[in-house]
C-alpha cells in the first residue's frame, strides 16, 4: 500500500485533462496525487486549436497568462474547397469575435498547452506527481478508494478521477463499452517554417475540404513551425491505434485535389498515423467515488477541434462541484456528471456530423458550399454560441 492519503483525490493520468483536474481540485482545497503511466510527465503530438471556452477554462485554473503567452493568435478560420480552390467559409476571429465570446481563438502546440498546466501544478505544494504508475483497476470501500497500479501497488484516496484517455482502464472496469472505429485515418506532422510553402503561410487554421478527405495547416510557436494534418477515408478495415505513417499511402488518397493544398503531403519528413475512433455517448460516467473526465468520459473525433477544450471544461466543472459540496464527493461527482453529460454528447455527435460535411462529395459538396459561402460572421457566431459561450461562472447544472 502506498503512503496513507485517505483524504487526497487520485487522478489517473497526467495529460491535459489530468493536470487540469489536479489544478481544479487543488484550487477547491483538496490534496491531489496524479498517477501517470509514463516515466516522465510530458506531452508529445502536434498542434491543437483553442476556442474561447478553452481560454476561459485556463483562466479558471490560474494558468491563463501562461497559455496565452505560448499560443498563436490567428486572424480567421477558413474552409477552402480543395477541388476548385474556392473559399467556402471565412470566419474572422478578431475584435468582434473576442467581444462576442470574451476570449480569443488561437492555435498552440499540444506540448505548450500541457506545459502551461504542468507549470501551474509544479508551482503548488498540494499536488503530488507519481510517474511510471499505470492504474489498472479501482476498489471502493465506504469512503475510501484504492487504485491498483501495474506493479500491484495500492494507492489509497478519497476518490479517483479517471483521466486515463481513450484507452481508460477505469472506464473499461465500470462501463466496458467498445470503441467506434470511424474508418477515418489522420496523419499529423510539424514542419519547420523554412520548409513550409510561402503560398500557404496564412495566419489561420485552414481546412481544405475534398471528397472523403481534407487537409489542414496553421502556424505554431510564433510562426517558427506549421502544423500539418491530412485525413482520409481508409480503403482498409482499420483497427484503432497509432503507428508510423508512410508518404506513399497518403499520396494515394488525394487524387483530384488542387496542387496548392496537395503540396502539404510532401512536406513532412516523418508522419504519425492515427486510425481514429470515438465512443457512443453514455448517460452515466460516475460510479460512487470514481468518475471519468476528458477522453475517458467522451472520446471524440477531431472535426470541431474540441477534445482538449472539453477536458479543460470538465476539469473546471469538477472543481466547482467539489467546491460547492465540500466533503460530499459523491454528491459533487453526480452534479459534475449532470452538468457535462448532454454538452459533451452534443460535441461528440457534432464532430461526427462535421466530419461528414468536411468530406462531402458530389451534390452534397455543392449544397455545403452554397450554405456557407458569403455567410456573415454574425451568423457563424450565433451558430457557435452554444460551444464557445461556455463560462466557468455558470458551468454547474442546478
N, C-alpha and C positions, 0 to 999 in steps of 0.2 A: 504494500500500500504506500502510495506517495505521501509526503508530509501532510499532516492534517490541515484541511482547508474547508471545513464544513460550511463556512459562511461565504465562500467565494463562488463565483459563477464560472464554469468551464466553457471555453469557446473552442470548438473543434474546427481548426483551420485558420491559417494566418494569411489568407489572401485579402483582397479588398473588403469583402463582406465581414470576414473575421476581425480584422483590425478595426473596422468601423464599429462593429458591435462592441468590441472591447472598450473603445473610447466612449461610446454612448453609455455603456453600463457604468464605467468608472465615473463619468460626469454625473450619473444618477446616484453616486455614493456607494457603489458596490466594488468589492475586491474582485479581480478578474485574473484568470490564468488562461493564456492562449496556448493551445496544444497544436503544433504544426508538424506535419509529417516530414518535411524537407530538413536537411541538415542545417540550412541557413534560411532565415526568413527573408525573402526577396520576391521579386516578380520578374517574369520574362514576358515575351509576347511583343506586340506591336502597338499601333495606335488605338485609342478609343475616343469616342465623342462624348462630350459632357453637355447635357442640356441645362437650362436654368435650374431645374429641380435638383440636379447634382450639386450645383454650387450652393443652393440653399441648404442642402444636407451637409456639405463640407463646413459651412459657417456654423451650423448647429453642433458640429463635432469639434469646433475650435481650431480647425486647420484650414479655414477658407483662404487666408493670405498665402499660406504655403502652396496650396493647389493653384491659386491664381498666378503665382509667380512662375509656375512651370508650364502653364498652358499657352497655347497659341490661339489668339482671338481672331476668328475668321470674319470675313465681310458678309458672307451669304452661304446658304446651302443651295446646291444646284443639282438638277437632274437633266442629263443630256440623252438624246436618242442616239445610240451607238450605230444605228443603221443609216440614218440620214444626216446626223450632225445637228439637228435642230435642238433648241432649248425647250425642254418640256416644262420645267418649272425653275424659277429662281427666287429664292426667299431671302431678302435682306435681313441680317441679324444685328443691325447697328442700333442706333439710339432708340428708334421706335420699338424695336423688339425688346430691348432692355427695359424700357419704360413699361411695356405691357407685362413682362414676366418678372421684373425685379432683378434679373441676373443675366449674364451673357450666355452665348453659345460658344463653345470652344472645343479644340481637339488637344489631346495630350498623349504622351507615351504612357502605356499602362504602368511601366515601372515608376514613372514620375508621380502618377496618381497614388500608387501603392506607397511610394516613398514618403509622400506627404503625410499619409496616415501613420506610417511607421515612425516618422519623426515625432508626431504627436503622441504616440504611445510611449516612446522612449523618454519623452520629456516629463512623464508622470512617474510616480513612485508606487502606484497601486495596481499595475498591470504586470504580471509575470509572463515571460515568454519561454516556452519549452519547445525545443526543436527535436527532430528525429523521433517524433511521437505521433503515431497514426492511430486514431481511435477506431476500434473495430466493433465494439458493442457497448451498450449502456445498461446498467442495472439501476432500478429505483426502489428505495425502501423508505416509506414515510416522507420525511422532509429532507432526505439525502439522495443524491445520485452518485453513482460510481461509473466513471468512464474507463474502460479497459483497453490498453493500447496493444500494439503488435508484439510486445515483449511480455505481455501478461501483467504489466504494472497497472495497479488500480489507482486512479486519480479521483479523490473524493471532492464533492462540492455540493452546493445547494441546488444547482440546476446545470443543465448543459444546453448550449446553443450550437446547433449543427450548422457550421459554415463550411462544410467539407465538400462543397462543389457538386458538380453534376453526377459524380460517382459516389455520392454520400452514403457512407456505411450506416449512418443513423437513419436516413430515410429508408434504406433497404430493410433495416430492422423493423421499423414501425409501419411503413407503407408497403414496400415490396412491389411497387408497380414497375412496368417495363418502360424503357425509353422508346421514343417515337423517332425512328431514323428517317430523316427528311429526304434522303437521296440527293441533297444539295452538297456539293463539295466546295470548300473555301480554301484558297491559297492566300497566305499572308506573308509579307516581307517588308523590310525597311530599307530604303535606298538612300544613299548619300546625295545631297543636293547637287554636287558636282556632276553626278551621273544621271540626273533627272532632266527630262526634255524641257527646254525653255518654253515651248508652246503649251505645257501643262502645269506651269508653276503658278497656279491660281491659289489665292488665299481663301480657300473654300473647300469643304468636303464635297467632292463631285462624284456623282453616280452616273456612269454611262450604261444605260439600260439596253440590253439586247434580248433577242428571243432565247429564253431558257438560260440566260446568263447575264452578268453585269460586272463592271469594273469600277473600282473606287480609288481615289487618290486624295491626299491632303497633306499639308506641311506639319512637321513636328519639330520640337526643340528649336524654336526661333527660326525655322526655315532651314536649319542645317541638315535635316533629313526629310524624307517623304514616306508616308505610309502608302503601301500598295496592296490592294485586296482584289482578287478576282474570284468569282463564284460561278458555278455552272451546275446544271442538272446532269448527274453522272449516268453514263450508259451501263455501268456495272451495278450489281447488287451490293450496296455499301454496308459496311459494318462501322458502327460509331467508334471514332478514335482519331488519333493524331499520329502522323508519321512524316518523314521527309517527302517532299514533293519532287516531281520531275517536270522540267520545262516542256518536254515533248508531249506530255499529257495535256498540259494547259493549252498549248498551241492547237491541239486537235479539236478544241471545243469552240473556237471563236471565228470560224469562217463567216463571212458576211458582215463582219464588224469593220468600221472605218479604220484606216491606218493610224489616225491620230490617237484614239484610245488603245488600239491594238498594240502600239509600241510599248505599253506598260508591261506586256507579257515577257518581253525580252530583257527587262531591266535587272531583276534580282539575280544575284549570284547564287542564292540558295532560297528555297521555299519551305515553309511548313504547310502541311496539307491536313485540313480538318474535314472529316466526314461528319456533318452536323446532325444534331438531334435535339429534340426538346421532350417534354412530357405533357400529358394531358393535365390541365389544371385540376387541383384537388380542393375539396371543401374543408379539409382538416389537415393541419401540419403541427399541432401541438398535442403532446401526449404526456400529461402530468407535468413534470418539471423538465421535460425535453421539448424543444421547439426547433423548427428549421428556419433558415434565413438565406437569402440570395439564391444562387443556383441550386442549392439543396432543396429549397422550397418551390421554386418556379423556374426551372431551366427554360431558356427561350432561344429562338433563332435570332440572328443578328440584325434583322432588316429594319428595325427602328432604333438601333444603337442605344438600347436601354438596359442591357444586362447589368453593368456596373452601377448605373444610376438607380435601378431598383434595389440593389443590395444596400446602397447608401441610404435610401429612403427607409428600407426595412430596419436598418440599424438605429436610425434616429427614432423611428416609431417605437421600437422595442425599448429603447432607453427612456422615452417619455412615458410608456406604460409602466415600467418599473418605478420610475419616479412618482407616478400618480398613485401606485398601490403598495409602495413600501415593501414590507417583508412578505406580502401575499403574492408570491411569484406565480402561482397557478392562475390566479385572477388576472395578473398582469399579462401573462402569456396569452390567455384567452382574449384579452382586449387587443393585444398586438395582432393576433391572428385575425380577429374580426375586422380590424382596421385595414388589413392588407390583402385578404383573400380575393375580393372582387376586383380590386385595382390591378393586382399583378396578373390575374387571369385575363383581364382585358388586354394587358400588354402582350402576354403570350399569344393570344389569338390575333391581335392586331399585327404582330410581327409576321405571323404566317400569311396573313392577307397581303401585307405589304410586299412580301416575297413574291407572291403571285403577280402583283401589279408591276414590280420591277422587271419581271421576266415575261411580260405579256408578248404574245406573238399574233400575227395576222390582224384581224379586225379588232380584237381586244386591245392591241397596241395602239391602234388609231383612236379608239374610244378613250383610252387613258390619256393620250396626248391632248385630245380635244378638251377633256375635263380639266386639265391642269394648266394648259398653256394660257398665258395672259391673265391668270387669276390674280387679283390684287393681294398684296401682302396681308391686309387685314382679314381677308377670308381664310388664309392659311393660319393666321394667329388664332382666329376663332376656333378652327378645327383642332388646333393643338392645345387649347386652353386646358382641357382635361388632363393632359400629360405634363406640360411644362408649368402649369399653375399650382403644382403641389407646394405646400408650405409646412415647415416643421411646426409652426404655431398651431396649426389646425389638423395635424396628422392623425389624431386619435379619434376613433369612432366613439359615439356615445354609448 
